């Protein structure tokens, strides 16, 4: 399952990130973030990090990365 996650750099979002990485049914995790994530997260093959300055609009290349997601945790 492909999942979109925002807030992964926060306290609660960080735990959601850990749980999502450990979940066997999640094979792709797209993290939308303003801040960088630790190397231990970004080196995980499940993870694709998209750094955004603004969450109110998305460039076409970002939308194409999000395509096919079955879940979004905002």
Secondary structure as GFF3:
##gff-version 3
##sequence-region A 1 74
A	DSSP	beta_strand	2	6	.	.	.	ID=ss1
A	DSSP	alpha_helix	11	22	.	.	.	ID=ss2
A	DSSP	beta_strand	28	33	.	.	.	ID=ss3
A	DSSP	alpha_helix	39	42	.	.	.	ID=ss4
A	DSSP	beta_strand	47	51	.	.	.	ID=ss5
A	DSSP	alpha_helix	60	66	.	.	.	ID=ss6
A	DSSP	beta_strand	71	73	.	.	.	ID=ss7
###
